[in-house]
Amino acid sequence: MKRSAKFIALGTFGAAVVGSGIAVASTSAAAMTAPPATHHRTTTATVNVARASVNGRSEQILVDSRGLPLYTYAGDSKAKSAVTGGLAAIWPPLVSNAPTEHGTSGTLKVVHDSNGAQVEYNGHFLYTFVSDAPGKVTGQGDQNFFVATARQVASPVTVPTPTHRASPYAY
């Protein structure tokens, strides 16, 4: 009976590693201190404005209730987050059933998707970065993620305009 219990525990750990898209080859202090992807999943989230250095410039950025910088992802569409699986483990989506804001002039919205009740600011999904600390921006520009700012404008709606060109081949 004990052997069976050990097998189940090992199987559960293996499934968690495979399901999150993370392969563990060795352990290090950095790997052991990295927070789990689910630590950002909350039922309430406060989006605040704070000053931080971004690429050497002082900027007003959006931060979560713990002071962690918030990011947007260039690969998202207006209606759907493209951040899932292993990418979401590194860039956890900000999720909340009832987000609140303080000091912003934008609009918060909740979109229910594969990440849960994901928070948007002016039409942009919000994410944190596992390597950041309160007041420390380290992910700017990495993997097409960019710091969300208080002046972030709504996502433009891009509608392709059909063009008709005269073809030299008489098409």
Helices and strands as residue ranges (DSSP letters): H 2-20, H 29-33, G 37-40, E 46-54, E 57-63, E 71-73, H 85-90, E 100-102, E 108-113, E 116-121, E 124-125, G 142-144, E 145-147
